[in-house]
Amino acid sequence: MSDSVWTATVADSALIATAIHDGHALRRDVAALMALAESDRLREEDPYTAAWTEVAPTHVVALRSRFEVDLNRPREKAVYRKPEDAWGLRIWKEAPGHAHVEQSLAEYDAFYRELRSIFRAAEERHGAFVVFDIHTYNHRRNGPGGEPESPESNPEVNVGTGTMVRERWAPLVDGFIDDLGGFDFAGRHLDVRENVRFRGGWMSQWTHENFPNTGCVLAIEFRKFFMNEWTGELYTREHQLILEALRSTVPGVLGRAKTLAGS
């Protein structure tokens, strides 16, 4: 296992993409305490999202599991302690000790220091920057043979904007949703809606608090229609089309970001 907690590719760009729940690896001490089966852990992670971050010249991908440290939660909640923190799952054989937690939080702090540096450089160079904060979510929690959750409340793409000043970024947000929803997805259009299931997590909130006028995070949650969330099987055609759909939004996003940077 790599000692790295994340990997970052940094370029001169106003667009940054992240996949901070893609990671699956665990530190040895974490793995030794883990009661949760690997398959159950994988089901709550965001596999295959790293590939989508290549939509942006600058991209950041987590390599470690959210069950080691969750980079999308506030610091005090970044290490899951009890089942209520993680969908009722029994995570630990025994409670993690102080040293275990402190090492995970040190990794968390280092991640946010680097993220601040990346965002600050984009801000200084371009005046404003946009983050595609890419995630996925389950919609078959009734079991592999059970009925999926209702599409009415589970859009194929949920765009979370609940942590930003919506009026500031309205042209960019509205344009992104229109462009993504207008993409020809093998003869149909994706169901793209805003703040239906998710309003954005901690990374979005942290960015909007620290870069209130210059940072726009779109928390993009794809329903796991591109894979089997119980077996982990990837549907390669749908997965590739999602990347192409994201790419189709980039010219509009960059153009609107440039305009808003001067406003």
TIBA-218435 format. One record per residue (C-alpha): residue number from 1; residue in three letters; x, y, z. Coordinates in steps of 0.1 Angstrom, whole numbers, plus 5000, padded with zeros to 4 digits. Example, Ala and Ser with C-alpha at 12.3 -4.5 7.8 and 13.67 -1.06 7.14 Angstrom:
<recs>
<i 1&aa ALA&X 5123&Y 4955&Z 5078>
<i 2&aa SER&X 5137&Y 4989&Z 5071>
</recs>
This chain:
<recs>
<i 1&aa MET&X 5000&Y 5000&Z 5000>
<i 2&aa SER&X 5012&Y 5035&Z 4992>
<i 3&aa ASP&X 5019&Y 5058&Z 5021>
<i 4&aa SER&X 5002&Y 5086&Z 5003>
<i 5&aa VAL&X 4967&Y 5096&Z 5015>
<i 6&aa TRP&X 4959&Y 5114&Z 4983>
<i 7&aa THR&X 4974&Y 5124&Z 4949>
<i 8&aa ALA&X 4973&Y 5158&Z 4933>
<i 9&aa THR&X 4980&Y 5168&Z 4897>
<i 10&aa VAL&X 4984&Y 5206&Z 4896>
<i 11&aa ALA&X 4982&Y 5227&Z 4864>
<i 12&aa ASP&X 4975&Y 5263&Z 4855>
<i 13&aa SER&X 4937&Y 5261&Z 4854>
<i 14&aa ALA&X 4906&Y 5277&Z 4869>
<i 15&aa LEU&X 4889&Y 5243&Z 4870>
<i 16&aa ILE&X 4898&Y 5217&Z 4896>
<i 17&aa ALA&X 4882&Y 5183&Z 4900>
<i 18&aa THR&X 4883&Y 5161&Z 4931>
<i 19&aa ALA&X 4873&Y 5126&Z 4940>
<i 20&aa ILE&X 4878&Y 5125&Z 4978>
<i 21&aa HIS&X 4858&Y 5093&Z 4984>
<i 22&aa ASP&X 4874&Y 5072&Z 4957>
<i 23&aa GLY&X 4901&Y 5058&Z 4980>
<i 24&aa HIS&X 4899&Y 5022&Z 4993>
<i 25&aa ALA&X 4933&Y 5015&Z 5009>
<i 26&aa LEU&X 4938&Y 5014&Z 5047>
<i 27&aa ARG&X 4968&Y 5020&Z 5070>
<i 28&aa ARG&X 4979&Y 4987&Z 5086>
<i 29&aa ASP&X 4968&Y 4998&Z 5120>
<i 30&aa VAL&X 4934&Y 5008&Z 5107>
<i 31&aa ALA&X 4930&Y 4975&Z 5088>
<i 32&aa ALA&X 4938&Y 4955&Z 5119>
<i 33&aa LEU&X 4910&Y 4972&Z 5138>
<i 34&aa MET&X 4884&Y 4971&Z 5110>
<i 35&aa ALA&X 4854&Y 4949&Z 5116>
<i 36&aa LEU&X 4836&Y 4959&Z 5084>
<i 37&aa ALA&X 4839&Y 4936&Z 5055>
<i 38&aa GLU&X 4858&Y 4949&Z 5025>
<i 39&aa SER&X 4828&Y 4945&Z 5002>
<i 40&aa ASP&X 4806&Y 4966&Z 5026>
<i 41&aa ARG&X 4833&Y 4992&Z 5028>
<i 42&aa LEU&X 4836&Y 4994&Z 4990>
<i 43&aa ARG&X 4798&Y 4999&Z 4987>
<i 44&aa GLU&X 4799&Y 5031&Z 5008>
<i 45&aa GLU&X 4829&Y 5045&Z 4990>
<i 46&aa ASP&X 4829&Y 5061&Z 4956>
<i 47&aa PRO&X 4848&Y 5037&Z 4933>
<i 48&aa TYR&X 4856&Y 5048&Z 4897>
<i 49&aa THR&X 4852&Y 5085&Z 4904>
<i 50&aa ALA&X 4890&Y 5091&Z 4901>
<i 51&aa ALA&X 4887&Y 5086&Z 4863>
<i 52&aa TRP&X 4862&Y 5115&Z 4860>
<i 53&aa THR&X 4885&Y 5140&Z 4876>
<i 54&aa GLU&X 4906&Y 5140&Z 4844>
<i 55&aa VAL&X 4880&Y 5164&Z 4831>
<i 56&aa ALA&X 4900&Y 5191&Z 4848>
<i 57&aa PRO&X 4938&Y 5199&Z 4843>
<i 58&aa THR&X 4941&Y 5201&Z 4881>
<i 59&aa HIS&X 4927&Y 5171&Z 4900>
<i 60&aa VAL&X 4929&Y 5157&Z 4935>
<i 61&aa VAL&X 4921&Y 5121&Z 4943>
<i 62&aa ALA&X 4920&Y 5104&Z 4977>
<i 63&aa LEU&X 4938&Y 5071&Z 4979>
<i 64&aa ARG&X 4926&Y 5060&Z 5014>
<i 65&aa SER&X 4892&Y 5049&Z 5024>
<i 66&aa ARG&X 4867&Y 5073&Z 5040>
<i 67&aa PHE&X 4866&Y 5047&Z 5068>
<i 68&aa GLU&X 4901&Y 5057&Z 5077>
<i 69&aa VAL&X 4895&Y 5094&Z 5075>
<i 70&aa ASP&X 4866&Y 5111&Z 5058>
<i 71&aa LEU&X 4879&Y 5142&Z 5040>
<i 72&aa ASN&X 4843&Y 5154&Z 5034>
<i 73&aa ARG&X 4833&Y 5158&Z 5070>
<i 74&aa PRO&X 4842&Y 5184&Z 5096>
<i 75&aa ARG&X 4874&Y 5176&Z 5115>
<i 76&aa GLU&X 4857&Y 5164&Z 5147>
<i 77&aa LYS&X 4836&Y 5139&Z 5126>
<i 78&aa ALA&X 4863&Y 5129&Z 5101>
<i 79&aa VAL&X 4871&Y 5096&Z 5120>
<i 80&aa TYR&X 4840&Y 5074&Z 5123>
<i 81&aa ARG&X 4836&Y 5063&Z 5160>
<i 82&aa LYS&X 4803&Y 5045&Z 5161>
<i 83&aa PRO&X 4777&Y 5029&Z 5138>
<i 84&aa GLU&X 4756&Y 5061&Z 5138>
<i 85&aa ASP&X 4785&Y 5078&Z 5120>
<i 86&aa ALA&X 4784&Y 5053&Z 5091>
<i 87&aa TRP&X 4749&Y 5042&Z 5081>
<i 88&aa GLY&X 4746&Y 5019&Z 5111>
<i 89&aa LEU&X 4775&Y 4998&Z 5102>
<i 90&aa ARG&X 4797&Y 4982&Z 5128>
<i 91&aa ILE&X 4831&Y 4995&Z 5118>
<i 92&aa TRP&X 4856&Y 4986&Z 5145>
<i 93&aa LYS&X 4865&Y 4954&Z 5164>
<i 94&aa GLU&X 4875&Y 4977&Z 5192>
<i 95&aa ALA&X 4874&Y 5014&Z 5195>
<i 96&aa PRO&X 4904&Y 5032&Z 5179>
<i 97&aa GLY&X 4928&Y 5046&Z 5204>
<i 98&aa HIS&X 4941&Y 5082&Z 5207>
<i 99&aa ALA&X 4972&Y 5076&Z 5186>
<i 100&aa HIS&X 4952&Y 5060&Z 5158>
<i 101&aa VAL&X 4928&Y 5090&Z 5157>
<i 102&aa GLU&X 4955&Y 5116&Z 5159>
<i 103&aa GLN&X 4974&Y 5101&Z 5129>
<i 104&aa SER&X 4942&Y 5101&Z 5109>
<i 105&aa LEU&X 4935&Y 5137&Z 5118>
<i 106&aa ALA&X 4971&Y 5147&Z 5110>
<i 107&aa GLU&X 4965&Y 5133&Z 5075>
<i 108&aa TYR&X 4932&Y 5153&Z 5073>
<i 109&aa ASP&X 4950&Y 5185&Z 5083>
<i 110&aa ALA&X 4977&Y 5179&Z 5057>
<i 111&aa PHE&X 4951&Y 5174&Z 5030>
<i 112&aa TYR&X 4934&Y 5207&Z 5037>
<i 113&aa ARG&X 4967&Y 5225&Z 5038>
<i 114&aa GLU&X 4975&Y 5213&Z 5003>
<i 115&aa LEU&X 4940&Y 5220&Z 4991>
<i 116&aa ARG&X 4942&Y 5256&Z 5004>
<i 117&aa SER&X 4975&Y 5260&Z 4985>
<i 118&aa ILE&X 4960&Y 5247&Z 4953>
<i 119&aa PHE&X 4929&Y 5269&Z 4956>
<i 120&aa ARG&X 4949&Y 5299&Z 4965>
<i 121&aa ALA&X 4972&Y 5295&Z 4934>
<i 122&aa ALA&X 4941&Y 5292&Z 4912>
<i 123&aa GLU&X 4925&Y 5323&Z 4928>
<i 124&aa GLU&X 4956&Y 5344&Z 4923>
<i 125&aa ARG&X 4961&Y 5333&Z 4887>
<i 126&aa HIS&X 4925&Y 5334&Z 4875>
<i 127&aa GLY&X 4905&Y 5356&Z 4899>
<i 128&aa ALA&X 4880&Y 5328&Z 4906>
<i 129&aa PHE&X 4880&Y 5290&Z 4904>
<i 130&aa VAL&X 4855&Y 5262&Z 4901>
<i 131&aa VAL&X 4857&Y 5228&Z 4918>
<i 132&aa PHE&X 4839&Y 5197&Z 4905>
<i 133&aa ASP&X 4836&Y 5178&Z 4938>
<i 134&aa ILE&X 4827&Y 5144&Z 4924>
<i 135&aa HIS&X 4808&Y 5117&Z 4944>
<i 136&aa THR&X 4784&Y 5089&Z 4939>
<i 137&aa TYR&X 4755&Y 5075&Z 4959>
<i 138&aa ASN&X 4737&Y 5043&Z 4965>
<i 139&aa HIS&X 4700&Y 5038&Z 4955>
<i 140&aa ARG&X 4696&Y 5001&Z 4961>
<i 141&aa ARG&X 4698&Y 4998&Z 4999>
<i 142&aa ASN&X 4670&Y 4972&Z 4999>
<i 143&aa GLY&X 4695&Y 4946&Z 4988>
<i 144&aa PRO&X 4708&Y 4933&Z 4955>
<i 145&aa GLY&X 4674&Y 4919&Z 4946>
<i 146&aa GLY&X 4653&Y 4946&Z 4962>
<i 147&aa GLU&X 4635&Y 4975&Z 4946>
<i 148&aa PRO&X 4656&Y 5005&Z 4939>
<i 149&aa GLU&X 4648&Y 5038&Z 4956>
<i 150&aa SER&X 4623&Y 5060&Z 4938>
<i 151&aa PRO&X 4637&Y 5081&Z 4909>
<i 152&aa GLU&X 4615&Y 5110&Z 4919>
<i 153&aa SER&X 4637&Y 5116&Z 4949>
<i 154&aa ASN&X 4669&Y 5101&Z 4936>
<i 155&aa PRO&X 4681&Y 5120&Z 4904>
<i 156&aa GLU&X 4708&Y 5105&Z 4883>
<i 157&aa VAL&X 4728&Y 5136&Z 4890>
<i 158&aa ASN&X 4724&Y 5156&Z 4922>
<i 159&aa VAL&X 4742&Y 5190&Z 4921>
<i 160&aa GLY&X 4747&Y 5202&Z 4956>
<i 161&aa THR&X 4749&Y 5240&Z 4960>
<i 162&aa GLY&X 4736&Y 5244&Z 4995>
<i 163&aa THR&X 4768&Y 5258&Z 5010>
<i 164&aa MET&X 4775&Y 5286&Z 4986>
<i 165&aa VAL&X 4760&Y 5321&Z 4982>
<i 166&aa ARG&X 4737&Y 5309&Z 4953>
<i 167&aa GLU&X 4731&Y 5344&Z 4939>
<i 168&aa ARG&X 4769&Y 5350&Z 4934>
<i 169&aa TRP&X 4773&Y 5319&Z 4912>
<i 170&aa ALA&X 4738&Y 5316&Z 4897>
<i 171&aa PRO&X 4748&Y 5320&Z 4860>
<i 172&aa LEU&X 4776&Y 5293&Z 4864>
<i 173&aa VAL&X 4754&Y 5269&Z 4884>
<i 174&aa ASP&X 4724&Y 5272&Z 4860>
<i 175&aa GLY&X 4746&Y 5269&Z 4830>
<i 176&aa PHE&X 4763&Y 5238&Z 4843>
<i 177&aa ILE&X 4730&Y 5221&Z 4851>
<i 178&aa ASP&X 4716&Y 5230&Z 4816>
<i 179&aa ASP&X 4747&Y 5218&Z 4798>
<i 180&aa LEU&X 4750&Y 5185&Z 4817>
<i 181&aa GLY&X 4713&Y 5179&Z 4813>
<i 182&aa GLY&X 4714&Y 5188&Z 4776>
<i 183&aa PHE&X 4742&Y 5163&Z 4768>
<i 184&aa ASP&X 4732&Y 5135&Z 4744>
<i 185&aa PHE&X 4736&Y 5105&Z 4767>
<i 186&aa ALA&X 4732&Y 5077&Z 4742>
<i 187&aa GLY&X 4700&Y 5091&Z 4728>
<i 188&aa ARG&X 4685&Y 5104&Z 4761>
<i 189&aa HIS&X 4692&Y 5131&Z 4787>
<i 190&aa LEU&X 4704&Y 5127&Z 4822>
<i 191&aa ASP&X 4681&Y 5136&Z 4851>
<i 192&aa VAL&X 4701&Y 5165&Z 4866>
<i 193&aa ARG&X 4686&Y 5183&Z 4896>
<i 194&aa GLU&X 4698&Y 5206&Z 4924>
<i 195&aa ASN&X 4699&Y 5199&Z 4961>
<i 196&aa VAL&X 4674&Y 5170&Z 4960>
<i 197&aa ARG&X 4694&Y 5144&Z 4979>
<i 198&aa PHE&X 4726&Y 5163&Z 4989>
<i 199&aa ARG&X 4734&Y 5200&Z 4994>
<i 200&aa GLY&X 4772&Y 5196&Z 4995>
<i 201&aa GLY&X 4795&Y 5183&Z 5022>
<i 202&aa TRP&X 4823&Y 5197&Z 5043>
<i 203&aa MET&X 4848&Y 5203&Z 5015>
<i 204&aa SER&X 4822&Y 5225&Z 4998>
<i 205&aa GLN&X 4814&Y 5244&Z 5030>
<i 206&aa TRP&X 4851&Y 5248&Z 5039>
<i 207&aa THR&X 4859&Y 5262&Z 5004>
<i 208&aa HIS&X 4830&Y 5286&Z 5004>
<i 209&aa GLU&X 4839&Y 5299&Z 5039>
<i 210&aa ASN&X 4876&Y 5303&Z 5030>
<i 211&aa PHE&X 4871&Y 5316&Z 4994>
<i 212&aa PRO&X 4836&Y 5332&Z 4996>
<i 213&aa ASN&X 4839&Y 5354&Z 4966>
<i 214&aa THR&X 4863&Y 5334&Z 4944>
<i 215&aa GLY&X 4856&Y 5297&Z 4950>
<i 216&aa CYS&X 4826&Y 5279&Z 4935>
<i 217&aa VAL&X 4823&Y 5242&Z 4944>
<i 218&aa LEU&X 4797&Y 5221&Z 4926>
<i 219&aa ALA&X 4792&Y 5190&Z 4947>
<i 220&aa ILE&X 4782&Y 5165&Z 4919>
<i 221&aa GLU&X 4767&Y 5132&Z 4931>
<i 222&aa PHE&X 4761&Y 5106&Z 4905>
<i 223&aa ARG&X 4736&Y 5079&Z 4914>
<i 224&aa LYS&X 4753&Y 5045&Z 4909>
<i 225&aa PHE&X 4734&Y 5037&Z 4877>
<i 226&aa PHE&X 4768&Y 5033&Z 4860>
<i 227&aa MET&X 4777&Y 5002&Z 4881>
<i 228&aa ASN&X 4763&Y 4975&Z 4903>
<i 229&aa GLU&X 4766&Y 4989&Z 4938>
<i 230&aa TRP&X 4764&Y 4954&Z 4954>
<i 231&aa THR&X 4789&Y 4936&Z 4933>
<i 232&aa GLY&X 4811&Y 4965&Z 4922>
<i 233&aa GLU&X 4808&Y 4956&Z 4885>
<i 234&aa LEU&X 4814&Y 4987&Z 4863>
<i 235&aa TYR&X 4792&Y 4994&Z 4833>
<i 236&aa THR&X 4820&Y 5008&Z 4811>
<i 237&aa ARG&X 4798&Y 5025&Z 4785>
<i 238&aa GLU&X 4778&Y 5045&Z 4810>
<i 239&aa HIS&X 4810&Y 5053&Z 4830>
<i 240&aa GLN&X 4827&Y 5067&Z 4799>
<i 241&aa LEU&X 4796&Y 5087&Z 4788>
<i 242&aa ILE&X 4796&Y 5104&Z 4822>
<i 243&aa LEU&X 4831&Y 5116&Z 4816>
<i 244&aa GLU&X 4821&Y 5129&Z 4782>
<i 245&aa ALA&X 4790&Y 5146&Z 4797>
<i 246&aa LEU&X 4812&Y 5164&Z 4823>
<i 247&aa ARG&X 4837&Y 5174&Z 4795>
<i 248&aa SER&X 4808&Y 5190&Z 4776>
<i 249&aa THR&X 4802&Y 5214&Z 4805>
<i 250&aa VAL&X 4838&Y 5227&Z 4807>
<i 251&aa PRO&X 4838&Y 5254&Z 4781>
<i 252&aa GLY&X 4807&Y 5270&Z 4796>
<i 253&aa VAL&X 4819&Y 5267&Z 4832>
<i 254&aa LEU&X 4853&Y 5283&Z 4823>
<i 255&aa GLY&X 4837&Y 5311&Z 4804>
<i 256&aa ARG&X 4812&Y 5319&Z 4831>
<i 257&aa ALA&X 4839&Y 5317&Z 4858>
<i 258&aa LYS&X 4860&Y 5342&Z 4839>
<i 259&aa THR&X 4831&Y 5366&Z 4836>
<i 260&aa LEU&X 4822&Y 5363&Z 4873>
<i 261&aa ALA&X 4859&Y 5367&Z 4884>
<i 262&aa GLY&X 4856&Y 5403&Z 4873>
<i 263&aa SER&X 4823&Y 5410&Z 4890>
</recs>
